[in-house]
Amino acid sequence: MAIPRLRVTSADNPSSAAAQHPNYMIYLKMEALVTMMLDQETGVPIKTVKSFLSKVPSVFTGQDLIAWIMKNLDMADLGKWPSFTTHK
């Protein structure tokens, strides 16, 4: 898969250049989602997981992530998932 190139039209206005990137809307959506996930009170629960001989800090389980998505993003209906995974 080819990596999309940024089309720069004006060196004076970098925000207009960013807005023309093919994946700009996806990046904004991802950034908002990660910000919500990292919230100290309502975000995905982060914990330390104990492994065989060591502890792994700052992790979350897939089960915690799916539960958080279904609770915070109103994704209980499977019909809504395609709109969540596309940039339209």
Secondary structure, DSSP 8 states (H G I E B T S, - for coil): --------S-SS-HHHHHHTSTTHHHHHHHHHHHHHHT-TTTS---EEEE-SS-EEEEE--HHHHHHHHHHHTT--SGGGHHHHHS--
